[in-house]
Amino acid sequence: MPKRPILTLVVALALVIAACSSGGEEEPEAAGLTVQDGDLVEVHYVGTLEDGSTFDSSRERGTPLSFTVGSGQVIVGFDDAVRGLRVGETRTHTMSPEAAYGVRSDDNIYEVPYGPSQADVQVGDEVTLNNGLPAIVLEVRAETVLLDANHALAGESLTFEVEVLSITRP
């Protein structure tokens, strides 16, 4: 009869050991895909400036962003932020201006003719250039207008908190 309590103790101990060993991390192949170039991903993100202010947020809009990683659809630093993540994982990634919207450049400042049909143009107005890019009016002169076609976030280091919602591998 004393064998029965020992057998029950051994079985109980085996169950505890099995539960502890299966409660750890899953094997990488069982845990799912990790984001890599060519994957179509859906993410939520919050973008902040160095002062902590939010400049963009898919969460606030309630609409995730979908893009193909490495295809040039988003800034380089954003691709970097999602590579290697799994569905449900979140990463906070800070990127230099070069990996974001570039550095400010005087090459993106244009002086264009100013005509009578543009009499309502004022400093600070956003206008569209012939190539479709937006620009800000810096100065209105007698016969010309000075325009800044740098991206509004050019020269800024940006931080994105990114959460991967889905990964589709072609």
TIDO-372261 format. One line per field, with one value per atom (N, C-alpha, C, O, CB): residue number from 1; residue in one letter; atom name; x, y, z. Coordinates in steps of 0.2 Angstrom, whole numbers, plus 5000, padded with zeros to 4 digits. Last residue first. Glycine has a CB too. Example, Ala and Ser with C-alpha at 12.3 -4.5 7.8 and 13.67 -1.06 7.14 Angstrom:
resi = [2,2,2,2,2,1,1,1,1,1]
resn = [s,s,s,s,s,a,a,a,a,a]
name = [N,CA,C,O,CB,N,CA,C,O,CB]
c1 = [5064,5068,5064,5067,5070,5066,5062,5066,5071,5057]
c2 = [4989,4995,5000,5006,4997,4972,4978,4984,4983,4978]
c3 = [5035,5036,5039,5040,5029,5039,5039,5039,5042,5045]
// end
This chain:
resi = [170,170,170,170,170,169,169,169,169,169,168,168,168,168,168,167,167,167,167,167,166,166,166,166,166,165,165,165,165,165,164,164,164,164,164,163,163,163,163,163,162,162,162,162,162,161,161,161,161,161,160,160,160,160,160,159,159,159,159,159,158,158,158,158,158,157,157,157,157,157,156,156,156,156,156,155,155,155,155,155,154,154,154,154,154,153,153,153,153,153,152,152,152,152,152,151,151,151,151,151,150,150,150,150,150,149,149,149,149,149,148,148,148,148,148,147,147,147,147,147,146,146,146,146,146,145,145,145,145,145,144,144,144,144,144,143,143,143,143,143,142,142,142,142,142,141,141,141,141,141,140,140,140,140,140,139,139,139,139,139,138,138,138,138,138,137,137,137,137,137,136,136,136,136,136,135,135,135,135,135,134,134,134,134,134,133,133,133,133,133,132,132,132,132,132,131,131,131,131,131,130,130,130,130,130,129,129,129,129,129,128,128,128,128,128,127,127,127,127,127,126,126,126,126,126,125,125,125,125,125,124,124,124,124,124,123,123,123,123,123,122,122,122,122,122,121,121,121,121,121,120,120,120,120,120,119,119,119,119,119,118,118,118,118,118,117,117,117,117,117,116,116,116,116,116,115,115,115,115,115,114,114,114,114,114,113,113,113,113,113,112,112,112,112,112,111,111,111,111,111,110,110,110,110,110,109,109,109,109,109,108,108,108,108,108,107,107,107,107,107,106,106,106,106,106,105,105,105,105,105,104,104,104,104,104,103,103,103,103,103,102,102,102,102,102,101,101,101,101,101,100,100,100,100,100,99,99,99,99,99,98,98,98,98,98,97,97,97,97,97,96,96,96,96,96,95,95,95,95,95,94,94,94,94,94,93,93,93,93,93,92,92,92,92,92,91,91,91,91,91,90,90,90,90,90,89,89,89,89,89,88,88,88,88,88,87,87,87,87,87,86,86,86,86,86,85,85,85,85,85,84,84,84,84,84,83,83,83,83,83,82,82,82,82,82,81,81,81,81,81,80,80,80,80,80,79,79,79,79,79,78,78,78,78,78,77,77,77,77,77,76,76,76,76,76,75,75,75,75,75,74,74,74,74,74,73,73,73,73,73,72,72,72,72,72,71,71,71,71,71,70,70,70,70,70,69,69,69,69,69,68,68,68,68,68,67,67,67,67,67,66,66,66,66,66,65,65,65,65,65,64,64,64,64,64,63,63,63,63,63,62,62,62,62,62,61,61,61,61,61,60,60,60,60,60,59,59,59,59,59,58,58,58,58,58,57,57,57,57,57,56,56,56,56,56,55,55,55,55,55,54,54,54,54,54,53,53,53,53,53,52,52,52,52,52,51,51,51,51,51,50,50,50,50,50,49,49,49,49,49,48,48,48,48,48,47,47,47,47,47,46,46,46,46,46,45,45,45,45,45,44,44,44,44,44,43,43,43,43,43,42,42,42,42,42,41,41,41,41,41,40,40,40,40,40,39,39,39,39,39,38,38,38,38,38,37,37,37,37,37,36,36,36,36,36,35,35,35,35,35,34,34,34,34,34,33,33,33,33,33,32,32,32,32,32,31,31,31,31,31,30,30,30,30,30,29,29,29,29,29,28,28,28,28,28,27,27,27,27,27,26,26,26,26,26,25,25,25,25,25,24,24,24,24,24,23,23,23,23,23,22,22,22,22,22,21,21,21,21,21,20,20,20,20,20,19,19,19,19,19,18,18,18,18,18,17,17,17,17,17,16,16,16,16,16,15,15,15,15,15,14,14,14,14,14,13,13,13,13,13,12,12,12,12,12,11,11,11,11,11,10,10,10,10,10,9,9,9,9,9,8,8,8,8,8,7,7,7,7,7,6,6,6,6,6,5,5,5,5,5,4,4,4,4,4,3,3,3,3,3,2,2,2,2,2,1,1,1,1,1]
resn = [p,p,p,p,p,r,r,r,r,r,t,t,t,t,t,i,i,i,i,i,s,s,s,s,s,l,l,l,l,l,v,v,v,v,v,e,e,e,e,e,v,v,v,v,v,e,e,e,e,e,f,f,f,f,f,t,t,t,t,t,l,l,l,l,l,s,s,s,s,s,e,e,e,e,e,g,g,g,g,g,a,a,a,a,a,l,l,l,l,l,a,a,a,a,a,h,h,h,h,h,n,n,n,n,n,a,a,a,a,a,d,d,d,d,d,l,l,l,l,l,l,l,l,l,l,v,v,v,v,v,t,t,t,t,t,e,e,e,e,e,a,a,a,a,a,r,r,r,r,r,v,v,v,v,v,e,e,e,e,e,l,l,l,l,l,v,v,v,v,v,i,i,i,i,i,a,a,a,a,a,p,p,p,p,p,l,l,l,l,l,g,g,g,g,g,n,n,n,n,n,n,n,n,n,n,l,l,l,l,l,t,t,t,t,t,v,v,v,v,v,e,e,e,e,e,d,d,d,d,d,g,g,g,g,g,v,v,v,v,v,q,q,q,q,q,v,v,v,v,v,d,d,d,d,d,a,a,a,a,a,q,q,q,q,q,s,s,s,s,s,p,p,p,p,p,g,g,g,g,g,y,y,y,y,y,p,p,p,p,p,v,v,v,v,v,e,e,e,e,e,y,y,y,y,y,i,i,i,i,i,n,n,n,n,n,d,d,d,d,d,d,d,d,d,d,s,s,s,s,s,r,r,r,r,r,v,v,v,v,v,g,g,g,g,g,y,y,y,y,y,a,a,a,a,a,a,a,a,a,a,e,e,e,e,e,p,p,p,p,p,s,s,s,s,s,m,m,m,m,m,t,t,t,t,t,h,h,h,h,h,t,t,t,t,t,r,r,r,r,r,t,t,t,t,t,e,e,e,e,e,g,g,g,g,g,v,v,v,v,v,r,r,r,r,r,l,l,l,l,l,g,g,g,g,g,r,r,r,r,r,v,v,v,v,v,a,a,a,a,a,d,d,d,d,d,d,d,d,d,d,f,f,f,f,f,g,g,g,g,g,v,v,v,v,v,i,i,i,i,i,v,v,v,v,v,q,q,q,q,q,g,g,g,g,g,s,s,s,s,s,g,g,g,g,g,v,v,v,v,v,t,t,t,t,t,f,f,f,f,f,s,s,s,s,s,l,l,l,l,l,p,p,p,p,p,t,t,t,t,t,g,g,g,g,g,r,r,r,r,r,e,e,e,e,e,r,r,r,r,r,s,s,s,s,s,s,s,s,s,s,d,d,d,d,d,f,f,f,f,f,t,t,t,t,t,s,s,s,s,s,g,g,g,g,g,d,d,d,d,d,e,e,e,e,e,l,l,l,l,l,t,t,t,t,t,g,g,g,g,g,v,v,v,v,v,y,y,y,y,y,h,h,h,h,h,v,v,v,v,v,e,e,e,e,e,v,v,v,v,v,l,l,l,l,l,d,d,d,d,d,g,g,g,g,g,d,d,d,d,d,q,q,q,q,q,v,v,v,v,v,t,t,t,t,t,l,l,l,l,l,g,g,g,g,g,a,a,a,a,a,a,a,a,a,a,e,e,e,e,e,p,p,p,p,p,e,e,e,e,e,e,e,e,e,e,e,e,e,e,e,g,g,g,g,g,g,g,g,g,g,s,s,s,s,s,s,s,s,s,s,c,c,c,c,c,a,a,a,a,a,a,a,a,a,a,i,i,i,i,i,v,v,v,v,v,l,l,l,l,l,a,a,a,a,a,l,l,l,l,l,a,a,a,a,a,v,v,v,v,v,v,v,v,v,v,l,l,l,l,l,t,t,t,t,t,l,l,l,l,l,i,i,i,i,i,p,p,p,p,p,r,r,r,r,r,k,k,k,k,k,p,p,p,p,p,m,m,m,m,m]
name = [N,CA,C,O,CB,N,CA,C,O,CB,N,CA,C,O,CB,N,CA,C,O,CB,N,CA,C,O,CB,N,CA,C,O,CB,N,CA,C,O,CB,N,CA,C,O,CB,N,CA,C,O,CB,N,CA,C,O,CB,N,CA,C,O,CB,N,CA,C,O,CB,N,CA,C,O,CB,N,CA,C,O,CB,N,CA,C,O,CB,N,CA,C,O,CB,N,CA,C,O,CB,N,CA,C,O,CB,N,CA,C,O,CB,N,CA,C,O,CB,N,CA,C,O,CB,N,CA,C,O,CB,N,CA,C,O,CB,N,CA,C,O,CB,N,CA,C,O,CB,N,CA,C,O,CB,N,CA,C,O,CB,N,CA,C,O,CB,N,CA,C,O,CB,N,CA,C,O,CB,N,CA,C,O,CB,N,CA,C,O,CB,N,CA,C,O,CB,N,CA,C,O,CB,N,CA,C,O,CB,N,CA,C,O,CB,N,CA,C,O,CB,N,CA,C,O,CB,N,CA,C,O,CB,N,CA,C,O,CB,N,CA,C,O,CB,N,CA,C,O,CB,N,CA,C,O,CB,N,CA,C,O,CB,N,CA,C,O,CB,N,CA,C,O,CB,N,CA,C,O,CB,N,CA,C,O,CB,N,CA,C,O,CB,N,CA,C,O,CB,N,CA,C,O,CB,N,CA,C,O,CB,N,CA,C,O,CB,N,CA,C,O,CB,N,CA,C,O,CB,N,CA,C,O,CB,N,CA,C,O,CB,N,CA,C,O,CB,N,CA,C,O,CB,N,CA,C,O,CB,N,CA,C,O,CB,N,CA,C,O,CB,N,CA,C,O,CB,N,CA,C,O,CB,N,CA,C,O,CB,N,CA,C,O,CB,N,CA,C,O,CB,N,CA,C,O,CB,N,CA,C,O,CB,N,CA,C,O,CB,N,CA,C,O,CB,N,CA,C,O,CB,N,CA,C,O,CB,N,CA,C,O,CB,N,CA,C,O,CB,N,CA,C,O,CB,N,CA,C,O,CB,N,CA,C,O,CB,N,CA,C,O,CB,N,CA,C,O,CB,N,CA,C,O,CB,N,CA,C,O,CB,N,CA,C,O,CB,N,CA,C,O,CB,N,CA,C,O,CB,N,CA,C,O,CB,N,CA,C,O,CB,N,CA,C,O,CB,N,CA,C,O,CB,N,CA,C,O,CB,N,CA,C,O,CB,N,CA,C,O,CB,N,CA,C,O,CB,N,CA,C,O,CB,N,CA,C,O,CB,N,CA,C,O,CB,N,CA,C,O,CB,N,CA,C,O,CB,N,CA,C,O,CB,N,CA,C,O,CB,N,CA,C,O,CB,N,CA,C,O,CB,N,CA,C,O,CB,N,CA,C,O,CB,N,CA,C,O,CB,N,CA,C,O,CB,N,CA,C,O,CB,N,CA,C,O,CB,N,CA,C,O,CB,N,CA,C,O,CB,N,CA,C,O,CB,N,CA,C,O,CB,N,CA,C,O,CB,N,CA,C,O,CB,N,CA,C,O,CB,N,CA,C,O,CB,N,CA,C,O,CB,N,CA,C,O,CB,N,CA,C,O,CB,N,CA,C,O,CB,N,CA,C,O,CB,N,CA,C,O,CB,N,CA,C,O,CB,N,CA,C,O,CB,N,CA,C,O,CB,N,CA,C,O,CB,N,CA,C,O,CB,N,CA,C,O,CB,N,CA,C,O,CB,N,CA,C,O,CB,N,CA,C,O,CB,N,CA,C,O,CB,N,CA,C,O,CB,N,CA,C,O,CB,N,CA,C,O,CB,N,CA,C,O,CB,N,CA,C,O,CB,N,CA,C,O,CB,N,CA,C,O,CB,N,CA,C,O,CB,N,CA,C,O,CB,N,CA,C,O,CB,N,CA,C,O,CB,N,CA,C,O,CB,N,CA,C,O,CB,N,CA,C,O,CB,N,CA,C,O,CB,N,CA,C,O,CB,N,CA,C,O,CB,N,CA,C,O,CB,N,CA,C,O,CB,N,CA,C,O,CB,N,CA,C,O,CB,N,CA,C,O,CB,N,CA,C,O,CB,N,CA,C,O,CB,N,CA,C,O,CB,N,CA,C,O,CB,N,CA,C,O,CB,N,CA,C,O,CB,N,CA,C,O,CB,N,CA,C,O,CB,N,CA,C,O,CB,N,CA,C,O,CB,N,CA,C,O,CB,N,CA,C,O,CB,N,CA,C,O,CB,N,CA,C,O,CB,N,CA,C,O,CB,N,CA,C,O,CB]
c1 = [5021,5019,5022,5020,5022,5015,5021,5019,5015,5026,5009,5007,5013,5016,5001,5006,5011,5008,5006,5018,4998,4998,5004,5007,4991,5003,4996,4995,4992,4990,5016,5014,5007,5007,5020,5018,5015,5013,5009,5009,5030,5026,5024,5028,5031,5034,5032,5027,5022,5028,5047,5040,5040,5044,5040,5054,5054,5047,5042,5054,5066,5059,5059,5064,5055,5075,5075,5068,5065,5081,5073,5071,5072,5072,5063,5076,5080,5079,5082,5081,5059,5066,5070,5069,5067,5046,5049,5057,5060,5046,5041,5040,5044,5046,5033,5053,5048,5047,5052,5049,5057,5059,5053,5048,5064,5053,5050,5053,5052,5051,5049,5053,5050,5044,5054,5050,5047,5052,5057,5043,5048,5053,5049,5045,5058,5043,5041,5046,5048,5033,5045,5046,5043,5042,5054,5043,5042,5043,5042,5046,5043,5040,5038,5033,5044,5041,5044,5041,5035,5051,5037,5034,5037,5038,5026,5044,5044,5041,5041,5051,5040,5044,5044,5044,5051,5027,5029,5033,5031,5023,5031,5028,5031,5037,5030,5025,5030,5027,5021,5034,5022,5020,5026,5032,5016,5023,5026,5024,5023,5034,5020,5015,5017,5013,5014,5028,5029,5025,5025,5036,5024,5022,5023,5019,5026,5019,5023,5021,5017,5031,5007,5009,5013,5011,5003,5008,5007,5009,5013,5010,5004,5006,5004,4998,5004,5009,5004,5007,5013,5001,5019,5016,5011,5009,5013,5015,5020,5016,5012,5025,5002,5005,5010,5010,5000,4994,4999,5002,5004,5004,4985,4983,4988,4986,4976,4991,4991,4989,4990,4986,4993,4995,4994,4998,5001,4991,4986,4987,4983,4985,5002,4996,4991,4987,4994,5016,5012,5006,5004,5010,5032,5026,5022,5024,5028,5044,5041,5034,5030,5039,5053,5049,5045,5044,5043,5065,5063,5059,5062,5069,5066,5065,5063,5059,5061,5075,5072,5072,5077,5076,5082,5074,5071,5065,5072,5095,5093,5085,5083,5096,5096,5095,5093,5090,5101,5088,5093,5091,5085,5094,5087,5085,5091,5096,5084,5089,5091,5088,5087,5099,5075,5081,5083,5079,5080,5065,5063,5069,5068,5058,5074,5067,5066,5066,5066,5087,5083,5076,5071,5085,5092,5094,5090,5088,5101,5088,5085,5086,5082,5087,5087,5091,5087,5083,5098,5075,5079,5082,5079,5075,5070,5072,5077,5081,5075,5057,5063,5064,5060,5062,5050,5051,5058,5063,5051,5039,5046,5046,5042,5051,5029,5030,5037,5041,5025,5020,5026,5026,5024,5033,5010,5009,5015,5014,5007,5020,5013,5012,5014,5008,5037,5032,5025,5025,5033,5051,5046,5041,5041,5042,5061,5062,5057,5057,5068,5057,5060,5062,5064,5067,5051,5047,5051,5049,5042,5061,5058,5054,5053,5053,5065,5070,5066,5068,5076,5054,5056,5060,5059,5059,5057,5051,5051,5049,5045,5069,5069,5063,5063,5069,5064,5069,5069,5069,5076,5047,5054,5058,5055,5054,5037,5038,5045,5050,5036,5039,5033,5033,5029,5027,5050,5051,5044,5044,5053,5050,5048,5049,5047,5041,5053,5058,5057,5061,5062,5037,5043,5049,5049,5045,5022,5027,5034,5036,5027,5009,5014,5019,5019,5019,4996,4998,5004,5003,4992,4991,4995,4997,5000,5001,4975,4982,4985,4981,4982,4965,4966,4974,4978,4964,4963,4959,4960,4956,4952,4969,4964,4960,4955,4968,4977,4972,4967,4961,4975,4985,4980,4975,4969,4984,4993,4987,4983,4977,4991,4999,4997,4991,4986,4995,5011,5006,5005,5009,5009,5017,5016,5011,5009,5022,5018,5015,5014,5011,5009,5032,5025,5024,5028,5025,5045,5040,5033,5028,5039,5055,5052,5046,5043,5049,5058,5062,5059,5061,5069,5041,5047,5052,5050,5045,5033,5034,5041,5045,5035,5020,5027,5027,5023,5027,5014,5013,5020,5025,5011,5005,5011,5009,5004,5016,5001,4999,5005,5010,4994,5002,5005,5000,4997,5012,5004,4999,5001,5002,4991,5014,5013,5007,5006,5019,5020,5015,5013,5011,5009,5038,5031,5027,5029,5033,5049,5044,5038,5033,5047,5060,5058,5054,5054,5065,5051,5057,5055,5049,5060,5045,5045,5051,5057,5043,5043,5046,5046,5047,5053,5029,5034,5037,5034,5030,5028,5026,5031,5037,5021,5032,5030,5027,5024,5035,5038,5031,5028,5022,5031,5051,5047,5039,5035,5049,5055,5054,5050,5046,5061,5046,5051,5050,5044,5052,5040,5039,5045,5049,5033,5046,5045,5044,5047,5052,5037,5042,5041,5035,5049,5028,5026,5031,5030,5025,5034,5030,5028,5025,5024,5040,5044,5040,5043,5047,5029,5034,5038,5040,5039,5022,5019,5024,5023,5014,5032,5030,5026,5027,5025,5033,5039,5037,5039,5044,5020,5022,5028,5029,5024,5019,5015,5017,5017,5008,5029,5030,5025,5028,5029,5023,5029,5030,5033,5035,5012,5011,5017,5017,5008,5019,5015,5013,5014,5008,5025,5029,5025,5028,5032,5013,5018,5023,5024,5023,5008,5004,5009,5008,4998,5018,5017,5013,5014,5012,5017,5023,5022,5025,5029,5004,5006,5012,5013,5006,5007,5002,5003,5003,4995,5016,5018,5013,5016,5019,5010,5014,5016,5018,5020,5004,5000,5004,5002,4995]
c2 = [5185,5183,5176,5173,5188,5186,5184,5181,5177,5179,5197,5193,5192,5197,5196,5201,5200,5195,5190,5197,5213,5207,5207,5212,5207,5222,5219,5212,5208,5224,5228,5224,5221,5217,5219,5244,5238,5234,5237,5238,5257,5253,5246,5243,5252,5273,5267,5263,5265,5268,5282,5279,5273,5269,5277,5298,5292,5289,5292,5293,5307,5305,5299,5295,5304,5322,5315,5313,5317,5314,5333,5331,5324,5319,5332,5337,5339,5337,5338,5346,5338,5337,5340,5345,5341,5339,5336,5335,5331,5329,5346,5349,5346,5349,5349,5345,5341,5345,5347,5334,5359,5354,5351,5354,5357,5370,5363,5357,5352,5362,5386,5381,5374,5373,5382,5400,5394,5389,5388,5391,5417,5412,5406,5407,5415,5425,5422,5417,5413,5418,5440,5433,5431,5435,5432,5454,5450,5443,5439,5453,5458,5462,5458,5458,5468,5444,5450,5453,5451,5447,5435,5437,5444,5449,5439,5420,5427,5429,5426,5430,5407,5410,5418,5421,5408,5396,5403,5406,5407,5407,5379,5384,5391,5391,5383,5366,5370,5376,5377,5374,5349,5355,5359,5357,5353,5343,5343,5349,5355,5343,5344,5341,5341,5339,5334,5351,5343,5340,5334,5342,5364,5360,5353,5349,5363,5364,5366,5362,5358,5363,5371,5365,5367,5371,5361,5380,5380,5373,5369,5386,5387,5381,5381,5382,5374,5402,5398,5392,5392,5402,5410,5404,5400,5394,5407,5425,5421,5416,5417,5426,5423,5426,5422,5416,5428,5427,5423,5427,5432,5421,5435,5433,5429,5426,5429,5437,5443,5441,5444,5448,5429,5426,5432,5431,5423,5436,5431,5428,5424,5426,5444,5447,5442,5443,5452,5433,5436,5439,5438,5432,5429,5431,5435,5440,5435,5416,5422,5423,5418,5422,5409,5408,5415,5419,5403,5401,5408,5407,5406,5413,5388,5390,5397,5399,5385,5376,5383,5386,5386,5388,5365,5364,5371,5371,5359,5367,5365,5365,5365,5359,5369,5375,5373,5378,5380,5356,5358,5365,5366,5352,5346,5352,5354,5354,5358,5329,5335,5341,5340,5335,5316,5320,5326,5328,5321,5310,5314,5318,5323,5319,5297,5299,5303,5301,5304,5295,5289,5291,5286,5284,5308,5304,5298,5296,5302,5311,5314,5310,5310,5321,5295,5301,5304,5301,5300,5287,5288,5295,5300,5285,5276,5283,5283,5279,5286,5265,5266,5273,5277,5262,5253,5260,5261,5259,5264,5240,5242,5250,5253,5240,5226,5233,5235,5232,5237,5211,5214,5222,5224,5211,5206,5208,5211,5214,5202,5197,5200,5201,5196,5195,5202,5197,5200,5206,5191,5210,5210,5204,5202,5216,5211,5207,5206,5202,5209,5228,5222,5218,5220,5223,5240,5234,5227,5222,5235,5250,5249,5242,5240,5255,5250,5247,5246,5241,5252,5256,5249,5246,5240,5249,5268,5265,5258,5253,5268,5273,5271,5267,5264,5278,5275,5270,5268,5262,5272,5279,5281,5275,5270,5287,5268,5272,5274,5272,5268,5262,5265,5269,5274,5259,5254,5262,5265,5271,5263,5241,5243,5250,5253,5241,5237,5237,5239,5239,5231,5230,5231,5231,5227,5226,5237,5231,5233,5238,5229,5242,5243,5237,5233,5249,5250,5244,5246,5251,5240,5256,5258,5251,5247,5262,5257,5255,5256,5258,5247,5269,5266,5264,5268,5270,5278,5271,5267,5262,5272,5290,5289,5283,5282,5290,5286,5291,5291,5292,5298,5276,5274,5280,5278,5273,5283,5279,5277,5276,5273,5299,5293,5289,5292,5295,5312,5308,5302,5299,5306,5320,5323,5319,5321,5324,5323,5318,5322,5327,5314,5328,5330,5325,5323,5337,5326,5322,5323,5319,5322,5333,5336,5332,5334,5343,5325,5325,5328,5326,5329,5319,5323,5322,5319,5330,5303,5309,5312,5309,5307,5293,5296,5302,5307,5298,5277,5284,5287,5285,5284,5264,5268,5275,5277,5269,5248,5254,5258,5254,5253,5239,5241,5247,5251,5243,5226,5231,5233,5228,5228,5221,5222,5227,5232,5224,5210,5215,5215,5210,5214,5207,5206,5212,5217,5204,5212,5209,5207,5206,5203,5210,5213,5209,5203,5215,5203,5204,5208,5208,5197,5199,5204,5204,5205,5211,5182,5189,5193,5190,5188,5171,5175,5181,5184,5177,5160,5164,5167,5167,5169,5151,5158,5162,5167,5161,5140,5139,5146,5147,5135,5144,5142,5141,5142,5136,5147,5153,5150,5154,5155,5140,5139,5144,5146,5132,5150,5145,5145,5150,5147,5150,5153,5148,5142,5158,5140,5145,5148,5147,5141,5130,5137,5142,5148,5138,5118,5120,5127,5130,5116,5117,5117,5119,5122,5110,5117,5122,5122,5128,5121,5105,5112,5117,5122,5113,5095,5096,5103,5106,5091,5097,5098,5099,5104,5092,5093,5100,5102,5107,5100,5080,5085,5092,5096,5084,5074,5074,5079,5083,5067,5076,5079,5080,5085,5076,5067,5074,5078,5084,5076,5055,5058,5065,5069,5054,5054,5055,5057,5061,5047,5054,5060,5060,5066,5058,5042,5048,5054,5059,5049,5033,5034,5040,5044,5028,5035,5037,5038,5043,5032,5030,5037,5040,5045,5039,5016,5021,5028,5032,5019,5010,5012,5017,5021,5005,5007,5013,5015,5020,5012,4994,5000,5006,5011,5000]
c3 = [4753,4746,4745,4739,4741,4769,4765,4759,4758,4769,4780,4775,4770,4768,4770,4797,4792,4786,4788,4795,4808,4803,4799,4797,4799,4817,4818,4814,4816,4816,4826,4820,4822,4827,4819,4832,4834,4827,4823,4839,4835,4830,4833,4837,4824,4839,4842,4837,4835,4849,4832,4831,4836,4837,4823,4832,4835,4834,4834,4843,4822,4823,4827,4827,4817,4820,4822,4824,4828,4828,4806,4812,4813,4809,4813,4793,4798,4805,4810,4798,4788,4786,4791,4794,4779,4790,4795,4793,4797,4797,4778,4785,4790,4795,4787,4765,4769,4776,4779,4770,4756,4760,4764,4765,4765,4748,4746,4750,4749,4739,4750,4753,4752,4754,4761,4739,4741,4744,4742,4735,4735,4738,4741,4746,4743,4721,4727,4729,4725,4727,4712,4713,4720,4724,4713,4711,4705,4706,4701,4700,4725,4720,4714,4711,4718,4735,4733,4728,4726,4731,4749,4743,4741,4745,4744,4757,4756,4749,4744,4755,4758,4763,4763,4768,4762,4756,4754,4760,4765,4752,4755,4759,4757,4755,4766,4744,4746,4751,4750,4740,4738,4742,4743,4744,4748,4721,4728,4731,4728,4728,4708,4712,4720,4724,4710,4699,4699,4705,4706,4701,4701,4695,4695,4692,4689,4719,4713,4707,4707,4715,4729,4725,4719,4715,4723,4745,4737,4735,4738,4734,4760,4756,4749,4748,4760,4767,4763,4760,4759,4757,4772,4776,4772,4775,4782,4764,4768,4773,4776,4772,4752,4758,4761,4760,4763,4737,4740,4746,4745,4735,4729,4736,4740,4745,4735,4717,4722,4729,4733,4719,4706,4712,4718,4723,4712,4694,4696,4703,4705,4691,4693,4696,4698,4702,4691,4698,4693,4697,4702,4688,4701,4704,4700,4697,4711,4698,4696,4699,4701,4688,4712,4706,4704,4708,4707,4720,4718,4712,4706,4718,4731,4725,4724,4728,4721,4740,4741,4734,4730,4746,4740,4740,4741,4742,4745,4742,4735,4734,4729,4733,4755,4752,4744,4741,4752,4765,4760,4756,4755,4755,4780,4776,4771,4772,4781,4777,4780,4776,4770,4781,4778,4775,4779,4784,4768,4784,4779,4776,4772,4781,4790,4790,4784,4778,4796,4789,4789,4789,4788,4794,4791,4785,4784,4778,4785,4804,4799,4792,4788,4798,4813,4811,4805,4802,4809,4824,4817,4816,4818,4812,4836,4834,4828,4828,4840,4840,4836,4834,4832,4829,4849,4849,4846,4848,4856,4845,4846,4846,4842,4840,4849,4848,4849,4853,4853,4843,4846,4844,4839,4843,4835,4842,4846,4851,4846,4824,4826,4833,4837,4823,4826,4825,4827,4830,4830,4819,4824,4822,4816,4824,4808,4814,4819,4824,4817,4804,4802,4809,4814,4799,4809,4809,4807,4809,4804,4808,4814,4814,4820,4815,4794,4799,4806,4809,4801,4789,4787,4792,4794,4780,4795,4796,4795,4798,4793,4788,4796,4798,4803,4800,4775,4777,4784,4786,4775,4773,4774,4777,4780,4780,4762,4768,4769,4765,4774,4750,4751,4757,4758,4752,4747,4746,4747,4746,4739,4751,4744,4742,4737,4742,4763,4759,4752,4747,4759,4766,4769,4763,4759,4774,4760,4759,4761,4759,4751,4772,4767,4766,4770,4769,4781,4777,4772,4768,4774,4796,4790,4787,4791,4791,4804,4803,4796,4791,4804,4810,4804,4804,4803,4798,4821,4821,4815,4813,4822,4823,4817,4817,4814,4810,4833,4834,4829,4830,4835,4827,4833,4834,4835,4839,4819,4816,4821,4820,4812,4821,4824,4821,4820,4832,4821,4818,4822,4825,4811,4831,4824,4820,4815,4821,4848,4843,4836,4836,4845,4857,4854,4849,4845,4852,4862,4864,4861,4862,4871,4856,4862,4865,4870,4860,4845,4850,4857,4862,4848,4840,4839,4845,4850,4837,4836,4840,4838,4835,4848,4830,4828,4833,4833,4821,4832,4835,4834,4836,4843,4823,4825,4828,4827,4819,4818,4821,4823,4825,4827,4802,4809,4811,4808,4808,4792,4794,4801,4805,4794,4778,4785,4786,4782,4789,4767,4767,4775,4778,4763,4764,4768,4767,4768,4775,4758,4754,4757,4754,4751,4772,4766,4762,4761,4762,4787,4782,4776,4775,4781,4803,4797,4793,4796,4799,4806,4808,4802,4797,4812,4810,4805,4809,4813,4799,4824,4818,4815,4816,4821,4834,4836,4830,4831,4840,4828,4831,4833,4833,4837,4826,4820,4822,4818,4817,4839,4834,4828,4826,4831,4852,4847,4842,4840,4844,4866,4860,4856,4856,4856,4882,4876,4871,4871,4874,4895,4892,4886,4883,4892,4898,4899,4897,4898,4907,4898,4892,4893,4888,4891,4910,4904,4898,4894,4903,4919,4919,4913,4911,4925,4915,4915,4915,4911,4921,4918,4911,4911,4905,4910,4932,4928,4921,4917,4928,4936,4938,4933,4930,4945,4931,4929,4930,4926,4931,4940,4933,4929,4924,4930,4952,4951,4943,4941,4955,4950,4952,4950,4947,4959,4949,4943,4944,4939,4943,4962,4956,4950,4946,4954,4970,4971,4965,4962,4977,4966,4965,4966,4962,4970,4970,4963,4962,4957,4961,4984,4981,4973,4970,4982,4987,4988,4984,4982,4995,4982,4979,4981,4976,4982,4991,4984,4981,4977,4980,5003,5003,4996,4995,5008,5000,5000,5000,4997,5006]
// end
